[in-house]
Amino acid sequence: MTDFSANTDSALLSALANDDEQAFAALYHKYHQKLFYFVLNFTQSQQAAEDALQEVFVKIWADRNQLTGISNFNAWIFRVAKNHVLNGLKKMARETLILTEIARDMNTGTEDTYNLLSYKVVYAVLKTAVEELPPQQKLVMELSRDEGLKYEEIGARLNISPLTVKKHAAQALQYLREKIKRHYALSTPLLYVFVLLQNFF
């Protein structure tokens, strides 16, 4: 068994590129604790911090063949962790705003409204609807919502015009509107939901 405890990050990355699980474990043990406390400053939740770190290390393993050129892995992994957490928090904030405003707008003074429009239910409906979108519309929505890209940036990423990106976004938004409307079979209050769904793009 190889002892990687004293190896440099460059040596560990080289071994990792060759699918060495011991090198991956060495990187994990070297950075996990200090990354955890770093991420915890943003999440204020131990579970959320652990979840975020798990996703970061999954990304490292998935991209292991592309990491050997990193000259300062310490700076790189902290930057990746920070960006991942901030993107997650932004996404959560947008979704929480949508769900909060939906519940507030449709509140009739009874608990039934909040039961009907519980966060989990509304989020599940939207998530299902997103998965049903055509591939190009789904990709545009994910790049806009999850990565915060503008239409011009998405167009450059997908090699299509910003106008085409806007068209895909509008079609996706229309589908989400119809999905929510069909699911709840309501009319007037959901007009505001349609506006709130703009936050998805």
N, C-alpha and C positions, 0 to 999 in steps of 0.2 A: 504493500500500500504506500503510495507516494505521500510524503508530508509536505503540504503546501503552505504551512503556517508562516514560514519566513519568506515566502516568495513575494516578489513585487507584483503590482497590479498587471504590468505588461506581461509577465510570465504567466500569470493566472489567465489572462485573456487569450494568450496564445494556446494554452492548454484547453481552455474552454472552447475555442474554435475547432478543436479536434474532438469535441463532444465529451470532454472529461468532466464527469459529474463531481469528482472530488474537488476540482478547481472551482466549480460552481458553488459547492458547499463552502469552500474556503472564502469566496467572495461574500457569500451570504452571511457567514458568521463575522466577517470583518466589518461589514457595513450595516447589518440589520439594526443593531441597538441604537447607534447614533442617528441613523435615518429615521428610526421610529420616533425618537424624541423631536427630531426636526419636523417631521410630518405632523406630529401631535400638536405642535404650535398652531397649525392651520386648521386641523379637523376638530380639536378639542374633544375628541372621542377616541378612546383606545381601540375600539373595534374598527372604527372607520380608518384609523391609521394603519392597523394590521391589514385590513382589506386592501388599502392602497398599496402598501408595500408588497403584498403578494402579487398584485398586478404588475408592479414595477419589475419584480424579479422574474415573473413569467415572461415579460417582454425581453429581459436580458437573455434568458435562455433561448427564446425564439429567434433573437437577432444575434446569437453568439458568433456566427460566422462573419459578422460585419463590424465587430468591435475592436479588432486588433489595431486599427489605426488611431484609436483614441489615445492621446498623449497624456491627458490628465483625467484618469477615470474617476477620481474622487470628486472633482468639480462636475464632471459629466453626470454621474449618478445622482448627485444632489439636485442638479438642474432638472433632470428627467423626473425625479420624484416631486419636485416643487411644481413643475408644469402639469404633471398628471393630477395632482391634488387640486390645484387651482382650477383646471378645466372641469374636474368633477364637481367642485363646489359651485362653479358658475352654472353648470348644467342643472344641478340640484336646485339652485336659487330660481332659475327660470321655470322649472317644472313646479316648484312649490308655489311660486307666484300665480301661475295659471290655476292650480288646483284650489288655492286659497280664495282667489277672486271668483272662481266658479261657485264655490260653496257659499260665499258671502252674497253674491248676486242672486242666487236662487233661494236664499234663506226665507222661509215663510213663517219663522217663529216656532217651528216644530223640529224635533230631533230627526224626523223621517227624512228631511231634506239632506241632512248631513250624512245619514246612513246611506242614502241613495248615491250621494256624491262623495263618498269617502275617498281619501287619497288613493287607496289601493285599487278601488274599482275604476276610477277615472284613469289612473295611470295604466292599468291593465288594458283598458279599451284602446287608449292611444297607442300603447306599445304593440298591440295586436294589429292595429290599423297600419302602423308604420311597416311592420313585417310584410303586410299584404301589398305594399306599394310596388310598382314596377321597379326593376333594379336601378335605372338611372335616376328616377325620382327619389328613391330611398337613399342613394348615395349622395345626391345633392342635399337632402335634408340632414343627413348625418354630418356632412362636412360643414354645413351652416350651423347646426345646433351644437354638435359635440366639439368641433374644432374652432368655432367662431369665425369661419372664413366669410369674406364678402363675396358677392356674385362674381366680381372680376377675378378674385383669387381662385374660386371654385372653377371658373371657366378655364383659367390657365392650368389648373391641376388636371382637368378632364379633357383639355384640348377642344373646348367648345366655346361659343360666344357667350358673353354675359347675358344677352337677350334669351338665349336658349336655356341658360341656367334659371333665369327668372321664370320662364315658361314652365319648366319642370317643377319649380318651387310652388308656383300658383296652382298647378294641377294636383300636386301632393296635398297642399293646404285644402283645396276643395274636397278632396277625398276624405281627409280627416274631419272636415266639417260635416259631411254627409254621414260619416260613420257615427259620430257623436249624436247627430240628430236622429238617426235610425235607432240607435241603442236606447236613447231615453224617451223617444217618441214625444218630445216636448217642442214648443215653438218659440214663443216670445222671449222667455228668459235666455234661451240658447243663442239669441242674436248676439249677446255679449260674449258668449263662449267663442263665437266665430272670430271676434276681434282679438280675444285673448290668445287664440291659437296662432296669431301672427308672431307671438313670442317664440314659436318653434323655428322661425327663420330670421 
